[in-house]
Amino acid sequence: MYYSFRKDKTVGELGERIVVEDLLSCGFKFINDNKNNRYDIKMMNKDGKLLYFEVKTDVWCIPSKKIEAPFGVITIPPRDNGNMFIEVECWGKPSGLLTTISNYFVTYYPYYKEIWYISVDKLKKLINGNDFIKTEESGDVNSNTKGYLINRFDYRDFFKIRITSHIWED
């Protein structure tokens, strides 16, 4: 796979805006976004409590789809192995789950129109309590990005999954 930090950053920021919209629809108040590894979004819930969210946008997971062709309908197979990637190291330093101060870890799947929420504490317990595959070289070339692969279909009950109506455009 080919990664581009600049493009990934743009995609990530768009995904963060979609998550903010979802949280606003639940009664949260937007406080600010953040451009370092501590958190992505700060919101206030209905009770006035500040909550922090780490947001990842996964544009690599694409469901199968049917398209009309001159000679009939074609089914394009999915590009989705069912895994959720949880980053813990990049460029030789702790990152992602290990550096966030967030209360919640969020993965947005734009092609499925799904937003998956899990508390950071619950996610850490899930990873520590299972023997998930740990990958290396999962990001930009030579970044030595490391993380865990969680089969989201097997562990979906650990997450709060919300559906968004946002149409993702490439």
Biotite code that builds the C-alpha atoms (Angstrom):
import biotite.structure as struc

atoms = struc.array([
    struc.Atom([0.000, 0.000, 0.000], chain_id="A", res_id=1, res_name="MET", atom_name="CA", element="C"),
    struc.Atom([1.059, 3.558, -0.645], chain_id="A", res_id=2, res_name="TYR", atom_name="CA", element="C"),
    struc.Atom([0.664, 6.152, 2.056], chain_id="A", res_id=3, res_name="TYR", atom_name="CA", element="C"),
    struc.Atom([0.984, 9.918, 1.769], chain_id="A", res_id=4, res_name="SER", atom_name="CA", element="C"),
    struc.Atom([1.151, 11.843, 5.023], chain_id="A", res_id=5, res_name="PHE", atom_name="CA", element="C"),
    struc.Atom([-0.193, 15.047, 3.438], chain_id="A", res_id=6, res_name="ARG", atom_name="CA", element="C"),
    struc.Atom([-3.175, 13.301, 1.851], chain_id="A", res_id=7, res_name="LYS", atom_name="CA", element="C"),
    struc.Atom([-3.777, 11.210, 4.987], chain_id="A", res_id=8, res_name="ASP", atom_name="CA", element="C"),
    struc.Atom([-3.786, 14.397, 7.090], chain_id="A", res_id=9, res_name="LYS", atom_name="CA", element="C"),
    struc.Atom([-6.428, 16.002, 4.858], chain_id="A", res_id=10, res_name="THR", atom_name="CA", element="C"),
    struc.Atom([-8.561, 12.837, 4.962], chain_id="A", res_id=11, res_name="VAL", atom_name="CA", element="C"),
    struc.Atom([-8.144, 12.649, 8.736], chain_id="A", res_id=12, res_name="GLY", atom_name="CA", element="C"),
    struc.Atom([-9.231, 16.244, 9.263], chain_id="A", res_id=13, res_name="GLU", atom_name="CA", element="C"),
    struc.Atom([-12.337, 15.706, 7.116], chain_id="A", res_id=14, res_name="LEU", atom_name="CA", element="C"),
    struc.Atom([-13.132, 12.577, 9.159], chain_id="A", res_id=15, res_name="GLY", atom_name="CA", element="C"),
    struc.Atom([-12.740, 14.582, 12.366], chain_id="A", res_id=16, res_name="GLU", atom_name="CA", element="C"),
    struc.Atom([-15.311, 17.111, 11.105], chain_id="A", res_id=17, res_name="ARG", atom_name="CA", element="C"),
    struc.Atom([-17.777, 14.265, 10.405], chain_id="A", res_id=18, res_name="ILE", atom_name="CA", element="C"),
    struc.Atom([-17.277, 12.929, 13.948], chain_id="A", res_id=19, res_name="VAL", atom_name="CA", element="C"),
    struc.Atom([-17.796, 16.422, 15.367], chain_id="A", res_id=20, res_name="VAL", atom_name="CA", element="C"),
    struc.Atom([-21.090, 16.624, 13.421], chain_id="A", res_id=21, res_name="GLU", atom_name="CA", element="C"),
    struc.Atom([-22.127, 13.265, 14.874], chain_id="A", res_id=22, res_name="ASP", atom_name="CA", element="C"),
    struc.Atom([-21.279, 14.335, 18.417], chain_id="A", res_id=23, res_name="LEU", atom_name="CA", element="C"),
    struc.Atom([-23.113, 17.649, 17.962], chain_id="A", res_id=24, res_name="LEU", atom_name="CA", element="C"),
    struc.Atom([-26.191, 15.662, 16.914], chain_id="A", res_id=25, res_name="SER", atom_name="CA", element="C"),
    struc.Atom([-25.943, 13.843, 20.266], chain_id="A", res_id=26, res_name="CYS", atom_name="CA", element="C"),
    struc.Atom([-26.013, 17.096, 22.229], chain_id="A", res_id=27, res_name="GLY", atom_name="CA", element="C"),
    struc.Atom([-22.273, 17.672, 22.668], chain_id="A", res_id=28, res_name="PHE", atom_name="CA", element="C"),
    struc.Atom([-20.759, 21.141, 22.357], chain_id="A", res_id=29, res_name="LYS", atom_name="CA", element="C"),
    struc.Atom([-17.609, 21.605, 20.249], chain_id="A", res_id=30, res_name="PHE", atom_name="CA", element="C"),
    struc.Atom([-14.744, 23.164, 22.214], chain_id="A", res_id=31, res_name="ILE", atom_name="CA", element="C"),
    struc.Atom([-11.738, 22.821, 19.888], chain_id="A", res_id=32, res_name="ASN", atom_name="CA", element="C"),
    struc.Atom([-9.661, 20.569, 17.698], chain_id="A", res_id=33, res_name="ASP", atom_name="CA", element="C"),
    struc.Atom([-6.001, 19.878, 18.232], chain_id="A", res_id=34, res_name="ASN", atom_name="CA", element="C"),
    struc.Atom([-3.000, 19.390, 15.948], chain_id="A", res_id=35, res_name="LYS", atom_name="CA", element="C"),
    struc.Atom([-0.688, 17.263, 18.106], chain_id="A", res_id=36, res_name="ASN", atom_name="CA", element="C"),
    struc.Atom([-0.650, 13.663, 19.335], chain_id="A", res_id=37, res_name="ASN", atom_name="CA", element="C"),
    struc.Atom([-2.528, 14.290, 22.592], chain_id="A", res_id=38, res_name="ARG", atom_name="CA", element="C"),
    struc.Atom([-6.083, 14.342, 21.171], chain_id="A", res_id=39, res_name="TYR", atom_name="CA", element="C"),
    struc.Atom([-7.986, 15.350, 18.045], chain_id="A", res_id=40, res_name="ASP", atom_name="CA", element="C"),
    struc.Atom([-11.224, 16.854, 19.345], chain_id="A", res_id=41, res_name="ILE", atom_name="CA", element="C"),
    struc.Atom([-12.345, 18.339, 22.669], chain_id="A", res_id=42, res_name="LYS", atom_name="CA", element="C"),
    struc.Atom([-16.105, 18.361, 23.293], chain_id="A", res_id=43, res_name="MET", atom_name="CA", element="C"),
    struc.Atom([-18.370, 19.101, 26.244], chain_id="A", res_id=44, res_name="MET", atom_name="CA", element="C"),
    struc.Atom([-21.185, 16.695, 27.049], chain_id="A", res_id=45, res_name="ASN", atom_name="CA", element="C"),
    struc.Atom([-24.682, 17.688, 28.236], chain_id="A", res_id=46, res_name="LYS", atom_name="CA", element="C"),
    struc.Atom([-23.511, 17.571, 31.866], chain_id="A", res_id=47, res_name="ASP", atom_name="CA", element="C"),
    struc.Atom([-20.685, 20.051, 31.228], chain_id="A", res_id=48, res_name="GLY", atom_name="CA", element="C"),
    struc.Atom([-17.910, 17.451, 31.334], chain_id="A", res_id=49, res_name="LYS", atom_name="CA", element="C"),
    struc.Atom([-15.000, 17.918, 28.928], chain_id="A", res_id=50, res_name="LEU", atom_name="CA", element="C"),
    struc.Atom([-14.242, 14.836, 26.848], chain_id="A", res_id=51, res_name="LEU", atom_name="CA", element="C"),
    struc.Atom([-11.371, 14.203, 24.455], chain_id="A", res_id=52, res_name="TYR", atom_name="CA", element="C"),
    struc.Atom([-11.566, 12.115, 21.279], chain_id="A", res_id=53, res_name="PHE", atom_name="CA", element="C"),
    struc.Atom([-8.843, 10.475, 19.200], chain_id="A", res_id=54, res_name="GLU", atom_name="CA", element="C"),
    struc.Atom([-10.217, 10.056, 15.662], chain_id="A", res_id=55, res_name="VAL", atom_name="CA", element="C"),
    struc.Atom([-8.990, 7.826, 12.833], chain_id="A", res_id=56, res_name="LYS", atom_name="CA", element="C"),
    struc.Atom([-10.554, 7.795, 9.368], chain_id="A", res_id=57, res_name="THR", atom_name="CA", element="C"),
    struc.Atom([-10.186, 4.485, 7.516], chain_id="A", res_id=58, res_name="ASP", atom_name="CA", element="C"),
    struc.Atom([-10.573, 4.949, 3.758], chain_id="A", res_id=59, res_name="VAL", atom_name="CA", element="C"),
    struc.Atom([-8.897, 1.607, 3.012], chain_id="A", res_id=60, res_name="TRP", atom_name="CA", element="C"),
    struc.Atom([-12.001, -0.390, 3.958], chain_id="A", res_id=61, res_name="CYS", atom_name="CA", element="C"),
    struc.Atom([-14.387, -0.382, 1.012], chain_id="A", res_id=62, res_name="ILE", atom_name="CA", element="C"),
    struc.Atom([-17.449, -2.646, 0.690], chain_id="A", res_id=63, res_name="PRO", atom_name="CA", element="C"),
    struc.Atom([-18.318, -4.461, -2.524], chain_id="A", res_id=64, res_name="SER", atom_name="CA", element="C"),
    struc.Atom([-20.487, -2.540, -4.917], chain_id="A", res_id=65, res_name="LYS", atom_name="CA", element="C"),
    struc.Atom([-22.456, -3.132, -8.076], chain_id="A", res_id=66, res_name="LYS", atom_name="CA", element="C"),
    struc.Atom([-22.056, -0.891, -11.103], chain_id="A", res_id=67, res_name="ILE", atom_name="CA", element="C"),
    struc.Atom([-23.881, -0.774, -14.414], chain_id="A", res_id=68, res_name="GLU", atom_name="CA", element="C"),
    struc.Atom([-21.718, -1.580, -17.432], chain_id="A", res_id=69, res_name="ALA", atom_name="CA", element="C"),
    struc.Atom([-22.674, -1.714, -21.127], chain_id="A", res_id=70, res_name="PRO", atom_name="CA", element="C"),
    struc.Atom([-22.752, -5.509, -20.943], chain_id="A", res_id=71, res_name="PHE", atom_name="CA", element="C"),
    struc.Atom([-24.537, -5.848, -17.601], chain_id="A", res_id=72, res_name="GLY", atom_name="CA", element="C"),
    struc.Atom([-24.033, -5.350, -13.880], chain_id="A", res_id=73, res_name="VAL", atom_name="CA", element="C"),
    struc.Atom([-20.526, -5.820, -12.505], chain_id="A", res_id=74, res_name="ILE", atom_name="CA", element="C"),
    struc.Atom([-19.805, -6.548, -8.846], chain_id="A", res_id=75, res_name="THR", atom_name="CA", element="C"),
    struc.Atom([-16.590, -4.992, -7.625], chain_id="A", res_id=76, res_name="ILE", atom_name="CA", element="C"),
    struc.Atom([-15.202, -7.064, -4.747], chain_id="A", res_id=77, res_name="PRO", atom_name="CA", element="C"),
    struc.Atom([-14.606, -5.400, -1.402], chain_id="A", res_id=78, res_name="PRO", atom_name="CA", element="C"),
    struc.Atom([-11.253, -4.067, -0.284], chain_id="A", res_id=79, res_name="ARG", atom_name="CA", element="C"),
    struc.Atom([-11.743, -4.885, 3.353], chain_id="A", res_id=80, res_name="ASP", atom_name="CA", element="C"),
    struc.Atom([-10.056, -7.577, 5.437], chain_id="A", res_id=81, res_name="ASN", atom_name="CA", element="C"),
    struc.Atom([-12.174, -6.716, 8.474], chain_id="A", res_id=82, res_name="GLY", atom_name="CA", element="C"),
    struc.Atom([-9.285, -5.332, 10.514], chain_id="A", res_id=83, res_name="ASN", atom_name="CA", element="C"),
    struc.Atom([-9.172, -2.171, 12.557], chain_id="A", res_id=84, res_name="MET", atom_name="CA", element="C"),
    struc.Atom([-5.622, -0.832, 12.960], chain_id="A", res_id=85, res_name="PHE", atom_name="CA", element="C"),
    struc.Atom([-4.653, 0.652, 16.336], chain_id="A", res_id=86, res_name="ILE", atom_name="CA", element="C"),
    struc.Atom([-1.354, 2.535, 16.135], chain_id="A", res_id=87, res_name="GLU", atom_name="CA", element="C"),
    struc.Atom([1.038, 2.444, 19.098], chain_id="A", res_id=88, res_name="VAL", atom_name="CA", element="C"),
    struc.Atom([4.409, 3.509, 17.635], chain_id="A", res_id=89, res_name="GLU", atom_name="CA", element="C"),
    struc.Atom([5.700, 5.584, 14.731], chain_id="A", res_id=90, res_name="CYS", atom_name="CA", element="C"),
    struc.Atom([9.178, 6.811, 13.764], chain_id="A", res_id=91, res_name="TRP", atom_name="CA", element="C"),
    struc.Atom([10.624, 4.989, 16.792], chain_id="A", res_id=92, res_name="GLY", atom_name="CA", element="C"),
    struc.Atom([8.408, 6.802, 19.318], chain_id="A", res_id=93, res_name="LYS", atom_name="CA", element="C"),
    struc.Atom([5.193, 5.885, 21.150], chain_id="A", res_id=94, res_name="PRO", atom_name="CA", element="C"),
    struc.Atom([2.143, 7.218, 19.297], chain_id="A", res_id=95, res_name="SER", atom_name="CA", element="C"),
    struc.Atom([-1.583, 6.766, 18.862], chain_id="A", res_id=96, res_name="GLY", atom_name="CA", element="C"),
    struc.Atom([-3.128, 4.814, 21.698], chain_id="A", res_id=97, res_name="LEU", atom_name="CA", element="C"),
    struc.Atom([0.001, 5.148, 23.854], chain_id="A", res_id=98, res_name="LEU", atom_name="CA", element="C"),
    struc.Atom([0.232, 8.952, 23.724], chain_id="A", res_id=99, res_name="THR", atom_name="CA", element="C"),
    struc.Atom([-3.365, 10.150, 23.605], chain_id="A", res_id=100, res_name="THR", atom_name="CA", element="C"),
    struc.Atom([-5.019, 11.770, 26.611], chain_id="A", res_id=101, res_name="ILE", atom_name="CA", element="C"),
    struc.Atom([-8.379, 11.089, 24.979], chain_id="A", res_id=102, res_name="SER", atom_name="CA", element="C"),
    struc.Atom([-11.306, 9.500, 26.744], chain_id="A", res_id=103, res_name="ASN", atom_name="CA", element="C"),
    struc.Atom([-12.557, 7.921, 23.512], chain_id="A", res_id=104, res_name="TYR", atom_name="CA", element="C"),
    struc.Atom([-10.968, 6.304, 20.490], chain_id="A", res_id=105, res_name="PHE", atom_name="CA", element="C"),
    struc.Atom([-13.043, 6.713, 17.334], chain_id="A", res_id=106, res_name="VAL", atom_name="CA", element="C"),
    struc.Atom([-12.708, 5.060, 13.936], chain_id="A", res_id=107, res_name="THR", atom_name="CA", element="C"),
    struc.Atom([-14.720, 6.469, 11.077], chain_id="A", res_id=108, res_name="TYR", atom_name="CA", element="C"),
    struc.Atom([-15.404, 4.186, 8.081], chain_id="A", res_id=109, res_name="TYR", atom_name="CA", element="C"),
    struc.Atom([-16.687, 6.633, 5.436], chain_id="A", res_id=110, res_name="PRO", atom_name="CA", element="C"),
    struc.Atom([-17.564, 4.042, 2.791], chain_id="A", res_id=111, res_name="TYR", atom_name="CA", element="C"),
    struc.Atom([-19.698, 2.136, 5.298], chain_id="A", res_id=112, res_name="TYR", atom_name="CA", element="C"),
    struc.Atom([-21.057, 5.352, 6.851], chain_id="A", res_id=113, res_name="LYS", atom_name="CA", element="C"),
    struc.Atom([-20.124, 3.977, 10.284], chain_id="A", res_id=114, res_name="GLU", atom_name="CA", element="C"),
    struc.Atom([-18.463, 5.656, 13.252], chain_id="A", res_id=115, res_name="ILE", atom_name="CA", element="C"),
    struc.Atom([-17.089, 3.256, 15.875], chain_id="A", res_id=116, res_name="TRP", atom_name="CA", element="C"),
    struc.Atom([-16.633, 4.619, 19.427], chain_id="A", res_id=117, res_name="TYR", atom_name="CA", element="C"),
    struc.Atom([-14.833, 2.929, 22.307], chain_id="A", res_id=118, res_name="ILE", atom_name="CA", element="C"),
    struc.Atom([-13.397, 4.329, 25.524], chain_id="A", res_id=119, res_name="SER", atom_name="CA", element="C"),
    struc.Atom([-9.610, 4.395, 25.542], chain_id="A", res_id=120, res_name="VAL", atom_name="CA", element="C"),
    struc.Atom([-9.548, 2.399, 28.790], chain_id="A", res_id=121, res_name="ASP", atom_name="CA", element="C"),
    struc.Atom([-11.814, -0.287, 27.311], chain_id="A", res_id=122, res_name="LYS", atom_name="CA", element="C"),
    struc.Atom([-9.693, -0.434, 24.135], chain_id="A", res_id=123, res_name="LEU", atom_name="CA", element="C"),
    struc.Atom([-6.479, -0.855, 26.152], chain_id="A", res_id=124, res_name="LYS", atom_name="CA", element="C"),
    struc.Atom([-8.098, -3.664, 28.179], chain_id="A", res_id=125, res_name="LYS", atom_name="CA", element="C"),
    struc.Atom([-9.295, -5.299, 24.954], chain_id="A", res_id=126, res_name="LEU", atom_name="CA", element="C"),
    struc.Atom([-5.793, -5.241, 23.485], chain_id="A", res_id=127, res_name="ILE", atom_name="CA", element="C"),
    struc.Atom([-4.106, -6.384, 26.713], chain_id="A", res_id=128, res_name="ASN", atom_name="CA", element="C"),
    struc.Atom([-6.627, -9.205, 27.155], chain_id="A", res_id=129, res_name="GLY", atom_name="CA", element="C"),
    struc.Atom([-6.195, -10.677, 23.670], chain_id="A", res_id=130, res_name="ASN", atom_name="CA", element="C"),
    struc.Atom([-3.459, -11.948, 21.413], chain_id="A", res_id=131, res_name="ASP", atom_name="CA", element="C"),
    struc.Atom([-3.986, -9.550, 18.499], chain_id="A", res_id=132, res_name="PHE", atom_name="CA", element="C"),
    struc.Atom([-1.502, -9.464, 15.638], chain_id="A", res_id=133, res_name="ILE", atom_name="CA", element="C"),
    struc.Atom([1.061, -6.680, 16.078], chain_id="A", res_id=134, res_name="LYS", atom_name="CA", element="C"),
    struc.Atom([2.209, -5.238, 12.778], chain_id="A", res_id=135, res_name="THR", atom_name="CA", element="C"),
    struc.Atom([5.285, -3.290, 11.756], chain_id="A", res_id=136, res_name="GLU", atom_name="CA", element="C"),
    struc.Atom([5.860, -1.037, 8.735], chain_id="A", res_id=137, res_name="GLU", atom_name="CA", element="C"),
    struc.Atom([2.149, -0.239, 8.610], chain_id="A", res_id=138, res_name="SER", atom_name="CA", element="C"),
    struc.Atom([2.395, 3.437, 7.682], chain_id="A", res_id=139, res_name="GLY", atom_name="CA", element="C"),
    struc.Atom([4.594, 5.709, 5.608], chain_id="A", res_id=140, res_name="ASP", atom_name="CA", element="C"),
    struc.Atom([7.699, 4.142, 4.076], chain_id="A", res_id=141, res_name="VAL", atom_name="CA", element="C"),
    struc.Atom([10.474, 3.791, 6.693], chain_id="A", res_id=142, res_name="ASN", atom_name="CA", element="C"),
    struc.Atom([8.209, 5.098, 9.485], chain_id="A", res_id=143, res_name="SER", atom_name="CA", element="C"),
    struc.Atom([8.324, 1.742, 11.276], chain_id="A", res_id=144, res_name="ASN", atom_name="CA", element="C"),
    struc.Atom([4.689, 2.296, 12.268], chain_id="A", res_id=145, res_name="THR", atom_name="CA", element="C"),
    struc.Atom([3.535, -0.405, 14.660], chain_id="A", res_id=146, res_name="LYS", atom_name="CA", element="C"),
    struc.Atom([0.088, -1.300, 15.843], chain_id="A", res_id=147, res_name="GLY", atom_name="CA", element="C"),
    struc.Atom([-2.485, -3.964, 16.533], chain_id="A", res_id=148, res_name="TYR", atom_name="CA", element="C"),
    struc.Atom([-5.011, -5.482, 14.157], chain_id="A", res_id=149, res_name="LEU", atom_name="CA", element="C"),
    struc.Atom([-8.425, -6.075, 15.694], chain_id="A", res_id=150, res_name="ILE", atom_name="CA", element="C"),
    struc.Atom([-10.999, -7.928, 13.624], chain_id="A", res_id=151, res_name="ASN", atom_name="CA", element="C"),
    struc.Atom([-13.868, -5.482, 13.937], chain_id="A", res_id=152, res_name="ARG", atom_name="CA", element="C"),
    struc.Atom([-16.475, -8.077, 12.994], chain_id="A", res_id=153, res_name="PHE", atom_name="CA", element="C"),
    struc.Atom([-15.405, -10.372, 15.849], chain_id="A", res_id=154, res_name="ASP", atom_name="CA", element="C"),
    struc.Atom([-15.186, -7.530, 18.405], chain_id="A", res_id=155, res_name="TYR", atom_name="CA", element="C"),
    struc.Atom([-17.976, -5.187, 17.277], chain_id="A", res_id=156, res_name="ARG", atom_name="CA", element="C"),
    struc.Atom([-19.871, -5.658, 20.561], chain_id="A", res_id=157, res_name="ASP", atom_name="CA", element="C"),
    struc.Atom([-17.107, -3.750, 22.371], chain_id="A", res_id=158, res_name="PHE", atom_name="CA", element="C"),
    struc.Atom([-17.894, -0.619, 20.337], chain_id="A", res_id=159, res_name="PHE", atom_name="CA", element="C"),
    struc.Atom([-20.769, 1.819, 20.061], chain_id="A", res_id=160, res_name="LYS", atom_name="CA", element="C"),
    struc.Atom([-21.434, 2.039, 16.328], chain_id="A", res_id=161, res_name="ILE", atom_name="CA", element="C"),
    struc.Atom([-23.297, 5.022, 14.925], chain_id="A", res_id=162, res_name="ARG", atom_name="CA", element="C"),
    struc.Atom([-24.471, 5.451, 11.358], chain_id="A", res_id=163, res_name="ILE", atom_name="CA", element="C"),
    struc.Atom([-23.851, 8.734, 9.561], chain_id="A", res_id=164, res_name="THR", atom_name="CA", element="C"),
    struc.Atom([-25.653, 10.056, 6.515], chain_id="A", res_id=165, res_name="SER", atom_name="CA", element="C"),
    struc.Atom([-22.546, 11.832, 5.246], chain_id="A", res_id=166, res_name="HIS", atom_name="CA", element="C"),
    struc.Atom([-21.657, 10.952, 1.639], chain_id="A", res_id=167, res_name="ILE", atom_name="CA", element="C"),
    struc.Atom([-17.908, 10.476, 1.279], chain_id="A", res_id=168, res_name="TRP", atom_name="CA", element="C"),
    struc.Atom([-16.435, 11.673, -1.993], chain_id="A", res_id=169, res_name="GLU", atom_name="CA", element="C"),
    struc.Atom([-12.980, 10.725, -3.204], chain_id="A", res_id=170, res_name="ASP", atom_name="CA", element="C"),
])
